[in-house]
């Protein structure tokens, strides 16, 4: 069996712990970091498949199948495989609920039988009137009227409350800044930029992307660029094609329907990112990862031919 580095072993352990506490975001980020370091790490692909759906999940499962030895089959990476004690606790909890429901229903049935028996006793006629006698004087006080029967309704069975799962937390990206534009200070402006011309600046050191019109700052975004193993290129380029959705694939990854993609040099591009939320940290294979809402704003603001200036 191929060995796993201490770093990747620790990443997998942290990913499993994140799954156990239902921290899906951290689990996905840790698994992706492990895959970026070692594309042959099958367990990391299994975790990513567990945290995905649709075509992305199938793509990860296909990758898992490719890494399995001959004759083996893909196993679903479920919560039960993470911690057997959790499955045992779930079974005990189910048995406890079933026992509680059984005793509640038994009590309600017994109560109904007692009510019916009581009503049957009251309905059996004994005499037309009931006489009351004062035992101290043995005088007949009088005939009391026959008691009026009052119908007691049978108790209504209240169904157990329906379990409502907690709402899934969804990340809502912040809108692109709409504040009054600021003049640049201590920022290099390419010599060939005309006044009012739109251009994009990427600061790899600070993991930031800026949108300018001439010397005026229009918007700022936090991004994730290439890692030390897959660095983002530097220099000046121009956007040459734009896609509302684009499939991306490379060694160790496949990402379908990547939104708001703008290529500026070969396979390097700006695009929205749905597989991680760790912006501000290098995470990509060279592209410039953006929050999807930020990528959408830049997609419709920029055009074919817009200058892209990338530097440290």
Phi, psi and omega in degrees: 000134181295136183287156178245135181293157179301322180298312181291324177299319179293321178298318179295318179297318178294323178295317179295319178297321178296321177297320182296329177262014176063032175264079187294326181297312180294320179300316180296316182298317181294319179295320179294323178295322178294319179293322179298327179280323182217095182298346180268009184277094188298318184297326178295321177295323179297319179296318179295323177295319179298328184266005183241176179213169176063218184293329179295317178299317182295322179297319179293321179295323177298321179294321177299317181299322180295331183270351179286147174293161181303134177091347181273159179241157180286127179259138179291130180273092185251173180294329181294330179282343179283316186209101182303329181296331178293319178297319180296319178297321179297321179293318179298319180297320179296317179296321180297318180295317180297319179296318180297316179298320180300312183290325177296314180295321179298319179296319180294319179296316179298320178297320179297320180296319180295320179295317179297318180297319179296316179296322180296320179294323180288333183276347181282117182287137176247322176195168181287326180223163178243127182261140176247135185238132173277106186291341179287327181242356181057032177260143176285113181285322179153168178271127177271144180294151177301130184297143178275129181283131176251122182285126176258113183295146177292145181296141179273128180287119179269119182295152177298143181298141179286131180290123178252114182294153177294144181296144178283128180287129178243140181277126177255112183293149177287142179292158178299141183303138179239017182288169181299130182303145179249147176286142180293145175223127179059037177236132181288126177250122180306144185295332185273009180276129178271159178297126180086355180285138180277135177206163186238134178243133181241119179260102183291329181295314184262003179054052181228148174235138184236143175249126183237155165237103187065240179259012184255128178282126182258317184204154181231141181224143170271135187225176172231121181255194186291152177281178179294336178276336180224071187289154174280139180291158175246163180125192180246131182220176178227142177297126183245347176201150181228138178229133175296321173222145180211134175277139180233138180212152178191187180300111175089007178206155173213124185232105180277153172052051176287124188276153171051062184262132177229111180274136179238343175201117181046241181266010179273136185204165163269142176196160174290161187223119179249358186257356172205164181227027185260052184289149185098354180234134177303126185222348193262178174267020179126337178286173178253100180286132178230155169303144186301318180295322178293318179296323178296315180300312182294326181300316182273345178276318181275168180219171177300130181099352179298134181289139175238117182250115186242133185200167172265000000 
